[in-house]
Amino acid sequence: MPAPRLAPLPLPTAAMQSKEDRFKVLSGSAHPALASEICAELGLPLAKTYVGRFPDGEIDIKIEEDMRGGDVFVVQPTCPPVNEHLMELLLLIDCLRRASADRITAVIPYYGYARKDRKDEGRVPISAKLVANCIVAAGADRVLTMDLHASQIQGFFDVPVDHLYAKPVIQAEVEKLGLDKLVVCSPDVGGIRLARAYARSLNAGLAIVDKRRVGATETVSENVIGEVAGKNVLLVDDMISTAGSITEATRMLQSRGAERVYIAVTHAVLCGPAVERLENCPCESILVTNTIPLRGEVPNRLRVVSIAPLLARAIARIHRAESVSALFEET
C-alpha cells in the first residue's frame, strides 16, 4: 500500500514578508554617520554591510543580510575621494541587484562629477551624464539626490529622480538669526535661481556678484548688481569647493558697504586651500549641511545643520509610494 502523500509545505517567499520587513537602508564608507541618522529617524536598523579593500586596493563588498525582495536605499554621497566612493556605490548597487533586491534607490546627497554637465568647448566629456549612465547600468531603479550643481542633470538618468533642496533646512537656521535689512546674494550669475528662491521665502532683497573665471580654480569678482550698502547679506550657493569664489564675493560685498555677510551652502566639499581661505574670510558665520562628512580641520565659524530628517521623510514616502513633491519645493 503506497504511503499517504503529505501536503506540501508552503515555500517562504518575499511576498510572505511584510512590506516593512523588506524596507532596508544601507551605507558605503562615504558617510555612515548620515546613514545612521537617517535610520534613527526612520526607526530602522542600518543594514550590515562590509566594505573593505583587497591588498592591491580593489574594493571588496559583501552585504551581510538577506536582501531578496527588499526595497533598498543605498546612502552614498560621491564626495572626496570621489572615484573611490563612486566605485563603492556602483558595486553596492550591483551586489543588491544580484542579491534579488526588488527595488534599489541610490541616495546620493552630494552628486560628484556634476560640474561637467554640458560640452561648452571642444574635446571635453559630459562627465555628469557618464556617471548617470554608470549608476543606471549598475542596476539602480531610482535616484534620490540633493541640490544638484545643475538641475538638468536629472534628465541624464533613465530612471526616476527625486531632487531635494536643502533650502527649507538652511532657511530655518537663518530665520533664528533674526536678521533685519536682509539681502540674499548669489556669488555668480549661475546661482541666481537659488538666491531668488531664498529671497522670496525670506522676504529679502536680491543681489548678484558678477565674476569672471580666470582659471580652473580661480575667479575674479568685478561688480555687484543690487543694493547691499548698510545691509545684512546672506551669500548662498550650492557648494564650497576651494572657497575662492565665495571669499572673493564676501570681500566684494564688504567693499560695497555691506554691514555683515553670512554664508550658507549645501555641500561643504572644502578641498585644497578652502579651510585657510574661509578662516581669513571676513564673514560672520558659515552655515553648511552634512551631505558631506567634514574631515580634518574646519573653520571656527562653520556650523553644520543635518539634512537627515529631510532625507528620511523622502525615503519613507518613496517606500510607501507617496508623493515626494512637497519635499522638493524650492520655495
HUVEN-V429559 format. One record per backbone hydrogen bond with DSSP energy under -1.0 kcal/mol. CO is the residue of the C=O (numbers start at 0). NH is the residue of the N-H. If there is no record, write none. Layout:
CO/NH ; CO/NH
This chain:
12/15 ; 13/16 ; 17/21 ; 19/22 ; 21/70 ; 23/72 ; 24/46 ; 25/74 ; 30/34 ; 31/35 ; 32/36 ; 33/37 ; 34/38 ; 35/39 ; 36/40 ; 37/41 ; 38/42 ; 38/43 ; 47/63 ; 49/61 ; 51/59 ; 53/56 ; 57/53 ; 59/51 ; 61/49 ; 66/69 ; 69/101 ; 69/102 ; 70/23 ; 71/104 ; 72/25 ; 73/106 ; 74/27 ; 76/78 ; 80/84 ; 81/85 ; 82/86 ; 83/87 ; 84/88 ; 85/89 ; 86/90 ; 87/91 ; 88/92 ; 89/93 ; 90/94 ; 91/95 ; 92/96 ; 93/97 ; 94/98 ; 95/100 ; 96/99 ; 99/68 ; 102/71 ; 103/140 ; 103/141 ; 104/73 ; 105/143 ; 106/75 ; 109/77 ; 114/116 ; 115/127 ; 117/119 ; 125/129 ; 126/130 ; 127/131 ; 128/132 ; 129/133 ; 130/134 ; 131/135 ; 132/136 ; 133/137 ; 134/139 ; 141/105 ; 142/161 ; 143/107 ; 144/163 ; 149/152 ; 150/153 ; 151/154 ; 152/155 ; 153/156 ; 159/142 ; 161/144 ; 163/146 ; 165/169 ; 166/170 ; 167/171 ; 168/172 ; 169/173 ; 170/174 ; 173/176 ; 174/177 ; 180/231 ; 181/204 ; 182/233 ; 183/206 ; 184/235 ; 185/208 ; 187/190 ; 188/191 ; 190/194 ; 191/195 ; 192/196 ; 193/197 ; 194/198 ; 195/199 ; 196/200 ; 197/201 ; 198/203 ; 204/183 ; 206/185 ; 207/224 ; 209/221 ; 209/222 ; 211/219 ; 217/213 ; 217/214 ; 219/211 ; 222/209 ; 224/207 ; 227/230 ; 230/258 ; 231/182 ; 232/261 ; 233/184 ; 234/263 ; 237/266 ; 239/268 ; 239/269 ; 240/270 ; 242/246 ; 243/247 ; 244/248 ; 245/249 ; 246/250 ; 247/251 ; 248/252 ; 249/253 ; 250/254 ; 252/257 ; 253/256 ; 256/229 ; 259/232 ; 260/283 ; 261/234 ; 262/286 ; 263/236 ; 265/288 ; 266/239 ; 266/268 ; 270/273 ; 272/276 ; 273/277 ; 274/278 ; 275/279 ; 280/282 ; 284/262 ; 285/302 ; 286/264 ; 287/304 ; 298/301 ; 300/285 ; 302/287 ; 306/310 ; 307/311 ; 308/312 ; 309/313 ; 310/314 ; 311/315 ; 312/316 ; 313/317 ; 314/318 ; 315/319 ; 316/321 ; 317/320 ; 323/326
